[in-house]
């Protein structure tokens, strides 16, 4: 149930300004920690706007990757993947963790959570480049991603509520029973576009689904206002109805007013990111490799100490048994 979910309690925010403030704080936190003056690891840091544009670019890249994926990937896996990315970068800067790596990790984790059963070997066959290297990157960031999501892995997407609304329309709205299925295509298109906005961080999935149905009905020249008011929302009072209308308007406005990206601008931002990103979290950097080696050495040392303690205990126990 969405009303009692971690999504509603921890990942649904009151307003767009609240989200913007979180992103400003995240950007500033990285700058304060890693930048000396205006330089971050050899380059000037990205602005909040640049981070947002780059994240939108990688959200589109995520959807394109999922669209080409074999076997075909269900829409709810895509929705969950995008939600993971959006949540992760509310508290982490792209300068700390590159979106490409978190994007792939988000999709792989979503496949597991949504029970779209596919092995890591099958997963990486959909990617170009060194499959062993990509596998190490994804598995290396998987635990970090889950930690940053506070292990809140269940995502309520609008796709199931949308299906429910279509079924209800066919059942209870006799005027459009025969044409209800025509609402699917435009509705799915609306929900797909919504993934490139913040609506999943601000609104309930049922409200997004309702906005999709109403948008599709308008495009198809169908009037379902009476169904919404007299059937779907009949149990609520006037205030509830008015609030729902405002929520739907807000969702439609955000989806409709999504600005297109400029490829040249994105390329400039990516070049800038290459200079200012935290090399400690870059799997291809020597700094990262040394860090991993040190961690492995520490783990080996801890295991060695445990083995020594265990051996001493066994030795003492053996001596006790023979009376020494």
DOTIGU-291220 format. One record per atom (N, C-alpha, C): y negated, z, x negated. Coordinates in steps of 0.2 Angstrom, whole numbers, padded with zeros to 4 digits, always signed. Layout:
<sites>
YZX ...
</sites>
This chain:
<sites>
+0006+0000-0004 +0000+0000+0000 -0006+0000-0004 -0011-0005-0003 -0017-0005-0007 -0021+0001-0006 -0021+0004+0000 -0026+0010+0001 -0024+0016-0004 -0018+0016-0006 -0016+0022-0010 -0014+0020-0017 -0016+0014-0019 -0014+0011-0025 -0019+0013-0031 -0016+0012-0037 -0020+0013-0043 -0026+0008-0043 -0024+0002-0041 -0029-0003-0041 -0036-0001-0037 -0035+0002-0031 -0040+0004-0027 -0044+0010-0030 -0040+0015-0033 -0043+0021-0035 -0046+0020-0042 -0043+0016-0046 -0046+0015-0053 -0049+0009-0055 -0047+0003-0051 -0049-0003-0054 -0053-0007-0048 -0055-0004-0043 -0060-0007-0038 -0067-0003-0039 -0072-0007-0040 -0078-0004-0042 -0083-0005-0036 -0088-0001-0036 -0093-0001-0031 -0098-0007-0030 -0100-0010-0036 -0104-0015-0036 -0104-0019-0043 -0107-0025-0042 -0108-0029-0048 -0112-0026-0054 -0117-0023-0052 -0121-0019-0058 -0117-0014-0061 -0112-0011-0058 -0108-0006-0061 -0103-0009-0066 -0101-0015-0065 -0097-0019-0069 -0101-0021-0075 -0107-0024-0074 -0111-0026-0079 -0113-0020-0084 -0114-0014-0081 -0115-0008-0086 -0109-0007-0090 -0103-0007-0087 -0097-0006-0091 -0097-0011-0097 -0099-0017-0096 -0098-0023-0101 -0104-0022-0106 -0109-0020-0104 -0115-0018-0109 -0113-0012-0114 -0110-0007-0111 -0107-0001-0115 -0102-0003-0120 -0097-0008-0117 -0092-0010-0122 -0094-0014-0127 -0099-0018-0126 -0102-0023-0131 -0106-0018-0136 -0110-0013-0134 -0113-0009-0138 -0109-0004-0142 -0104-0002-0139 -0099+0002-0143 -0096-0001-0149 -0094-0008-0148 -0092-0011-0154 -0097-0012-0159 -0103-0014-0157 -0109-0015-0162 -0110-0009-0166 -0110-0003-0162 -0112+0003-0165 -0106+0005-0170 -0100+0003-0169 -0094+0005-0173 -0094+0001-0179 -0095-0006-0178 -0093-0010-0184 -0099-0014-0187 -0104-0014-0184 -0110-0018-0186 -0115-0014-0190 -0117-0017-0196 -0122-0013-0200 -0128-0018-0199 -0133-0015-0196 -0139-0019-0195 -0137-0023-0189 -0138-0030-0190 -0136-0035-0185 -0130-0039-0187 -0127-0037-0193 -0121-0040-0195 -0114-0037-0193 -0110-0041-0191 -0103-0038-0189 -0098-0042-0193 -0095-0039-0198 -0090-0042-0202 -0092-0049-0204 -0098-0049-0207 -0100-0055-0210 -0104-0060-0205 -0105-0058-0199 -0108-0063-0194 -0112-0058-0189 -0117-0061-0186 -0121-0057-0180 -0116-0057-0174 -0116-0051-0171 -0112-0050-0165 -0113-0054-0159 -0108-0055-0155 -0109-0058-0148 -0113-0054-0144 -0117-0057-0139 -0121-0054-0134 -0116-0053-0128 -0118-0048-0124 -0114-0047-0118 -0113-0054-0114 -0118-0058-0113 -0118-0064-0110 -0113-0069-0113 -0113-0069-0120 -0108-0073-0124 -0101-0071-0123 -0100-0064-0122 -0093-0062-0121 -0091-0064-0114 -0095-0063-0109 -0093-0065-0102 -0092-0073-0102 -0096-0077-0105 -0094-0084-0105 -0088-0086-0108 -0086-0083-0114 -0080-0084-0118 -0074-0081-0114 -0075-0076-0110 -0069-0073-0106 -0068-0078-0100 -0073-0081-0097 -0072-0085-0092 -0069-0092-0094 -0070-0094-0100 -0067-0100-0103 -0059-0098-0104 -0058-0092-0106 -0051-0091-0107 -0047-0089-0101 -0051-0087-0095 -0048-0087-0089 -0046-0094-0086 -0050-0098-0087 -0048-0105-0086 -0042-0108-0090 -0042-0106-0096 -0037-0108-0101 -0030-0105-0098 -0031-0099-0096 -0025-0095-0093 -0022-0099-0087 -0026-0101-0083 -0024-0104-0077 -0021-0111-0079 -0024-0115-0083 -0021-0121-0086 -0014-0120-0089 -0014-0115-0093 -0007-0114-0096 -0002-0112-0091 -0004-0108-0086 +0001-0106-0081 +0003-0113-0076 -0002-0117-0075 -0001-0123-0071 +0004-0128-0075 +0004-0128-0081 +0009-0132-0085 +0015-0129-0087 +0016-0122-0085 +0022-0118-0087 +0028-0121-0084 +0034-0121-0088 +0040-0123-0085 +0045-0117-0087 +0048-0114-0082 +0048-0116-0075 +0042-0115-0071 +0040-0118-0066 +0034-0117-0062 +0032-0109-0061 +0026-0107-0062 +0025-0100-0062 +0021-0099-0055 +0024-0094-0051 +0021-0092-0045 +0014-0090-0045 +0010-0091-0040 +0003-0089-0040 +0001-0082-0041 +0006-0078-0038 +0005-0071-0039 +0005-0068-0046 +0009-0072-0050 +0010-0070-0057 +0003-0072-0061 +0000-0078-0059 -0006-0080-0062 -0012-0075-0060 -0012-0073-0054 -0017-0068-0051 -0016-0061-0055 -0010-0059-0056 -0009-0053-0060 -0011-0053-0067 -0010-0059-0070 -0012-0060-0077 -0019-0060-0078 -0023-0063-0073 -0030-0063-0074 -0033-0056-0073 -0030-0052-0068 -0032-0046-0067 -0031-0041-0073 -0026-0042-0076 -0025-0038-0083 -0030-0040-0088 -0032-0046-0088 -0037-0048-0093 -0044-0045-0091 -0045-0046-0085 -0052-0043-0083 -0052-0036-0084 -0047-0032-0082 -0047-0025-0083 -0048-0023-0091 -0044-0026-0095 -0044-0025-0102 -0050-0025-0105 -0054-0031-0103 -0060-0032-0107 -0066-0028-0103 -0065-0024-0098 -0070-0020-0096 -0072-0014-0101 -0066-0013-0105 -0067-0007-0110 -0066-0009-0117 -0064-0016-0118 -0063-0019-0125 -0067-0025-0126 -0070-0026-0132 -0074-0031-0133 -0070-0037-0136 -0072-0043-0134 -0068-0049-0137 -0069-0049-0145 -0074-0046-0147 -0075-0045-0155 -0069-0041-0158 -0067-0037-0154 -0061-0032-0156 -0054-0035-0155 -0053-0038-0150 -0047-0042-0148 -0048-0049-0145 -0046-0054-0149 -0047-0061-0147 -0044-0062-0140 -0048-0066-0136 -0045-0067-0129 -0039-0071-0129 -0038-0076-0134 -0032-0080-0134 -0026-0076-0134 -0026-0071-0138 -0020-0066-0139 -0019-0062-0133 -0024-0059-0131 -0024-0055-0125 -0022-0059-0119 -0024-0065-0118 -0022-0070-0113 -0015-0071-0112 -0012-0073-0118 -0005-0074-0118 -0001-0068-0117 -0003-0062-0119 +0001-0056-0118 +0000-0054-0111 -0006-0055-0108 -0006-0053-0101 -0002-0057-0096 -0001-0064-0098 +0004-0068-0094 +0011-0066-0095 +0013-0064-0101 +0020-0062-0103 +0021-0056-0099 +0016-0051-0099 +0017-0044-0096 +0018-0045-0088 +0014-0050-0086 +0014-0051-0078 +0020-0054-0076 +0023-0058-0080 +0030-0061-0079 +0035-0056-0078 +0035-0051-0082 +0040-0045-0082 +0038-0041-0076 +0032-0039-0075 +0030-0034-0070 +0032-0037-0063 +0030-0044-0062 +0031-0047-0056 +0038-0050-0055 +0043-0048-0060 +0050-0050-0059 +0051-0058-0059 +0046-0061-0063 +0047-0068-0064 +0051-0069-0071 +0058-0068-0070 +0062-0067-0076 +0062-0073-0081 +0059-0071-0086 +0059-0076-0092 +0059-0073-0098 +0063-0075-0103 +0064-0072-0110 +0058-0074-0114 +0056-0070-0119 +0051-0072-0124 +0052-0078-0127 +0059-0080-0128 +0060-0086-0131 +0058-0092-0127 +0060-0091-0120 +0058-0096-0115 +0051-0097-0115 +0047-0091-0115 +0040-0091-0114 +0037-0095-0119 +0038-0094-0126 +0035-0097-0131 +0036-0105-0132 +0042-0107-0129 +0043-0114-0129 +0038-0118-0125 +0034-0115-0121 +0028-0118-0118 +0022-0118-0122 +0022-0116-0128 +0016-0116-0132 +0017-0120-0139 +0012-0122-0141 +0012-0126-0148 +0011-0121-0153 +0013-0123-0159 +0013-0119-0165 +0019-0115-0167 +0018-0111-0172 +0024-0107-0174 +0027-0102-0169 +0032-0103-0166 +0035-0099-0160 +0036-0092-0163 +0039-0091-0169 +0040-0084-0172 +0034-0080-0172 +0028-0084-0175 +0022-0080-0175 +0019-0078-0169 +0019-0083-0164 +0017-0081-0157 +0021-0076-0154 +0027-0076-0155 +0031-0070-0152 +0029-0064-0155 +0028-0063-0162 +0026-0057-0165 +0019-0055-0162 +0015-0059-0161 +0008-0058-0158 +0009-0055-0151 +0012-0058-0147 +0013-0056-0140 +0016-0049-0140 +0022-0048-0143 +0025-0042-0143 +0021-0036-0147 +0017-0038-0152 +0013-0034-0155 +0008-0031-0151 +0005-0035-0146 -0001-0033-0142 +0002-0030-0135 +0008-0031-0133 +0010-0029-0127 +0009-0022-0125 +0011-0017-0130 +0010-0010-0129 +0003-0008-0128 -0001-0011-0133 -0008-0010-0133 -0011-0012-0126 -0009-0018-0123 -0012-0020-0117 -0010-0015-0111 -0004-0012-0111 -0001-0008-0106 -0005-0001-0107 -0007+0001-0113 -0010+0007-0114 -0017+0007-0111 -0021+0001-0113 -0028+0000-0111 -0028-0001-0103 -0023-0003-0100 -0022-0003-0093 -0020+0004-0090 -0019+0009-0094 -0017+0015-0092 -0010+0015-0088 -0007+0010-0090 +0000+0009-0087 -0001+0008-0079 -0006+0006-0077 -0007+0004-0070 -0006-0004-0069 +0001-0005-0069 +0003-0012-0069 +0004-0016-0063 +0004-0012-0057 +0005-0015-0051 -0002-0018-0048 -0002-0025-0047 -0008-0028-0045 -0007-0031-0038 -0012-0029-0033 -0011-0032-0026 -0016-0038-0026 -0012-0044-0025 -0016-0050-0025 -0017-0052-0018 -0022-0057-0017 -0023-0059-0010 -0018-0064-0007 -0014-0067-0011 -0009-0072-0009 -0004-0070-0003 -0002-0064-0003 +0003-0061+0002 -0001-0060+0008 -0007-0057+0008 -0011-0056+0014 -0013-0062+0017 -0014-0067+0013 -0016-0074+0016 -0010-0077+0020 -0004-0076+0017 +0002-0079+0021 +0003-0075+0027 +0001-0068+0027 +0002-0064+0033 -0003-0067+0038 -0009-0068+0036 -0014-0071+0041 -0012-0078+0044 -0009-0082+0040 -0007-0088+0043 -0002-0087+0048 +0003-0083+0047 +0008-0081+0052 +0005-0078+0058 +0000-0074+0057 -0003-0071+0063 -0007-0076+0067 -0010-0080+0064 -0014-0086+0067 -0009-0090+0071 -0003-0092+0068 +0001-0096+0072 +0004-0092+0078 +0005-0086+0077 +0008-0082+0083 +0003-0080+0088 -0003-0078+0086 -0008-0075+0091 -0014-0079+0093 -0015-0084+0089 -0021-0089+0091 -0018-0096+0093 -0017-0096+0100 -0013-0102+0102 -0017-0108+0102 -0024-0108+0101 -0028-0113+0101 -0027-0117+0094 -0025-0114+0089 -0024-0117+0082 -0017-0117+0080 -0012-0115+0084 -0005-0114+0082 -0003-0120+0078 -0004-0126+0081 -0001-0132+0078 -0005-0134+0072 -0011-0132+0071 -0015-0134+0065 -0016-0128+0060 -0013-0123+0061 -0014-0117+0056 -0012-0118+0049 -0007-0122+0049 -0004-0124+0042 -0009-0128+0038 -0013-0132+0041 -0018-0136+0038 -0023-0131+0034 -0024-0125+0036 -0028-0120+0032 -0026-0118+0025 -0019-0120+0024 -0016-0118+0018 -0020-0120+0011 -0021-0127+0011 -0023-0130+0005 -0030-0128+0003 -0035-0128+0007 -0041-0126+0006 -0042-0118+0004 -0037-0114+0008 -0037-0107+0007 -0035-0105+0000 -0029-0109-0002 -0027-0108-0009 -0032-0110-0014 -0035-0115-0013 -0040-0117-0018 -0046-0112-0018 -0048-0109-0013 -0053-0104-0013 -0050-0098-0017 -0044-0096-0016 -0041-0090-0020 -0041-0091-0027 -0039-0098-0029 -0039-0100-0036 -0045-0099-0039 -0051-0101-0036 -0057-0101-0038 -0060-0094-0039 -0057-0090-0034 -0060-0083-0034 -0057-0079-0041 -0052-0082-0044 -0049-0078-0050 -0054-0079-0056 -0059-0084-0055 -0064-0084-0061 -0071-0081-0059 -0070-0076-0054 -0076-0072-0052 -0073-0064-0053 -0078-0060-0051 -0076-0053-0051 -0074-0050-0045 -0072-0054-0040 -0070-0052-0033 -0064-0047-0033 -0059-0048-0038 -0053-0044-0038 -0055-0037-0040 -0061-0036-0043 -0063-0030-0046 -0068-0026-0041 -0069-0030-0036 -0074-0027-0031 -0072-0026-0024 -0067-0031-0022 -0065-0031-0015 -0057-0030-0014 -0055-0028-0008 -0048-0028-0006 -0045-0035-0006 -0039-0035-0008 -0035-0042-0007 -0035-0045+0000 -0035-0040+0005 -0035-0043+0012 -0042-0046+0014 -0047-0043+0011 -0054-0046+0012 -0055-0053+0009 -0052-0053+0003 -0052-0060-0001 -0048-0065+0003 -0042-0063+0006 -0038-0068+0010 -0042-0070+0016 -0045-0065+0019 -0049-0067+0025 -0054-0072+0024 -0058-0071+0018 -0063-0075+0016 -0060-0082+0015 -0054-0082+0012 -0051-0089+0011 -0049-0092+0017 -0047-0089+0022 -0045-0092+0029 -0051-0094+0032 -0056-0090+0032 -0063-0092+0035 -0066-0098+0032 -0066-0099+0025 -0069-0104+0022 -0065-0111+0023 -0058-0110+0023 -0054-0116+0025 -0055-0118+0032 -0055-0113+0037 -0057-0115+0044 -0063-0119+0044 -0068-0117+0041 -0075-0121+0041 -0074-0128+0038 -0070-0129+0033 -0069-0135+0030 -0065-0140+0034 -0060-0137+0038 -0056-0141+0043 -0059-0141+0050 -0065-0139+0051 -0068-0140+0057 -0065-0136+0063 -0062-0130+0061 -0059-0125+0066 -0063-0119+0067 -0063-0117+0073 -0067-0111+0075 -0062-0105+0076 -0061-0100+0072 -0057-0095+0073 -0061-0088+0074 -0067-0089+0075 -0071-0083+0076 -0069-0078+0081 -0067-0081+0087 -0064-0076+0092 -0058-0073+0090 -0053-0076+0087 -0047-0073+0084 -0049-0067+0080 -0054-0068+0075 -0056-0063+0070 -0058-0057+0074 -0063-0058+0079 -0066-0053+0082 -0062-0049+0088 -0058-0053+0092 -0054-0051+0097 -0047-0049+0096 -0044-0052+0091 -0037-0050+0089 -0037-0046+0082 -0039-0050+0077 -0038-0047+0070 -0042-0040+0069 -0048-0040+0071 -0052-0034+0070 -0053-0030+0077 -0049-0031+0082 -0051-0028+0088 -0050-0020+0088 -0046-0018+0084 -0045-0010+0084 -0050-0007+0081 -0055-0010+0077 -0060-0007+0074 -0066-0006+0078 -0071-0002+0076 -0078-0002+0080 -0082-0007+0077 -0088-0007+0080 -0093-0012+0078 -0096-0011+0071 -0096-0005+0069 -0098-0004+0062 -0093-0007+0057 -0086-0006+0058 -0081-0009+0054 -0081-0016+0054 -0083-0019+0060 -0083-0027+0060 -0089-0029+0056 -0095-0026+0057 -0101-0028+0053 -0099-0027+0046 -0096-0022+0044 -0095-0021+0036 -0090-0026+0034 -0085-0028+0038 -0080-0033+0036 -0084-0040+0035 -0088-0042+0039 -0092-0048+0039 -0096-0048+0033 -0099-0042+0031 -0103-0042+0025 -0099-0043+0019 -0093-0040+0019 -0089-0040+0013 -0087-0048+0012 -0085-0051+0018 -0083-0058+0017 -0088-0062+0015 -0094-0061+0017 -0100-0065+0015 -0101-0064+0007 -0100-0058+0005 -0101-0057-0002 -0096-0060-0006 -0090-0061-0004 -0085-0064-0008 -0086-0072-0008 -0088-0074-0002 -0089-0082-0002 -0095-0083-0006 -0100-0079-0006 -0106-0081-0010 -0104-0081-0018 -0100-0076-0020 -0098-0076-0027 -0094-0082-0029 -0089-0084-0025 -0085-0089-0026 -0089-0096-0026 -0093-0097-0021 -0097-0103-0021 -0102-0104-0027 -0104-0098-0029 -0110-0099-0034 -0107-0098-0041 -0101-0099-0042 -0098-0099-0049 -0101-0105-0053 -0104-0103-0059 -0107-0108-0063 -0102-0112-0067 -0103-0118-0069 -0098-0122-0073 -0100-0120-0080 -0095-0121-0085 -0096-0119-0092 -0098-0125-0096 -0101-0124-0101 -0103-0129-0106 -0099-0129-0112 -0095-0134-0113 -0090-0134-0118 -0093-0133-0125 -0099-0136-0126 -0102-0136-0133 -0104-0129-0134 -0107-0125-0129 -0109-0118-0129 -0103-0114-0131 -0097-0115-0128 -0091-0111-0129 -0089-0112-0136 -0089-0118-0139 -0087-0120-0146 -0092-0116-0150 -0098-0115-0149 -0103-0112-0153 -0101-0104-0153 -0099-0102-0147 -0098-0095-0147 -0091-0093-0150 -0086-0098-0150 -0080-0096-0153 -0081-0096-0161 -0085-0101-0164 -0087-0101-0171 -0090-0094-0173 -0095-0092-0169 -0098-0086-0170 -0093-0080-0170 -0088-0080-0165 -0083-0075-0165 -0079-0075-0171 -0077-0080-0173 -0073-0081-0180 -0076-0077-0185 -0083-0077-0185 -0086-0073-0191 -0087-0066-0190 -0088-0064-0183 -0089-0057-0182 -0083-0053-0179 -0078-0056-0178 -0072-0052-0175 -0069-0047-0180 -0066-0042-0177 -0063-0036-0181 -0057-0039-0184 -0057-0040-0191 -0051-0043-0194 -0045-0038-0194 -0046-0032-0193 -0041-0027-0192 -0036-0028-0186 -0039-0032-0181 -0035-0034-0176 -0033-0041-0175 -0034-0045-0181 -0033-0052-0181 -0026-0053-0185 -0021-0055-0181 -0014-0055-0183 -0013-0060-0189 -0018-0064-0190 -0018-0069-0196 -0022-0067-0202 -0025-0061-0202 -0029-0059-0207 -0025-0055-0212 -0027-0055-0218 -0024-0051-0223 -0025-0043-0222 -0031-0042-0219 -0032-0035-0217 -0027-0032-0212 -0026-0036-0207 -0021-0034-0202 -0014-0033-0205 -0012-0038-0209 -0005-0038-0212 -0004-0032-0216 -0009-0030-0220 -0009-0024-0224 -0009-0018-0220 -0012-0018-0214 -0012-0012-0210 -0005-0011-0207 -0002-0017-0205 +0005-0016-0202 +0010-0014-0207 +0009-0016-0214 +0013-0014-0219 +0012-0006-0220 +0006-0004-0220 +0005+0003-0221 +0008+0007-0215 +0008+0005-0209 +0011+0008-0203 +0018+0008-0204 +0021+0003-0206 +0028+0003-0207 +0031+0007-0212 +0027+0008-0218 +0028+0013-0223 +0028+0020-0221 +0023+0021-0217 +0022+0028-0214 +0028+0030-0209 +0030+0025-0205 +0036+0026-0201 +0042+0027-0205 +0043+0023-0211 +0049+0024-0215 +0049+0031-0218 +0043+0033-0220 +0042+0040-0223 +0044+0045-0218 +0041+0044-0212 +0043+0049-0207 +0050+0050-0206 +0053+0044-0205 +0061+0043-0204 +0065+0046-0210 +0062+0045-0216 +0065+0048-0222 +0065+0056-0222 +0059+0058-0220 +0058+0066-0220 +0063+0069-0214 +0064+0065-0209 +0068+0067-0203 +0075+0067-0206 +0077+0062-0209 +0084+0062-0212 +0086+0067-0217 +0081+0069-0221 +0081+0074-0226 +0082+0081-0223 +0078+0082-0217 +0079+0088-0214 +0086+0089-0210 +0088+0083-0207 +0094+0083-0204 +0100+0084-0209 +0099+0082-0215 +0105+0083-0220 +0105+0090-0222 +0099+0093-0223 +0099+0100-0225 +0102+0104-0220 +0100+0103-0213 +0103+0107-0208 +0111+0106-0208 +0113+0100-0209 +0121+0099-0209 +0124+0103-0215 +0120+0103-0220 +0123+0106-0226 +0123+0114-0225 +0118+0116-0222 +0118+0124-0220 +0124+0125-0216 +0124+0121-0210 +0129+0122-0205 +0136+0122-0208 +0137+0117-0213 +0144+0117-0216 +0146+0123-0221 +0140+0125-0224 +0141+0131-0228 +0143+0137-0224 +0140+0138-0218 +0141+0143-0213 +0148+0143-0211 +0151+0137-0210 +0158+0136-0207 +0163+0139-0212 +0162+0138-0219 +0167+0140-0224 +0165+0146-0227 +0160+0150-0224 +0158+0157-0226 +0155+0157-0233 +0151+0152-0235 +0147+0153-0241 +0140+0155-0239 
</sites>
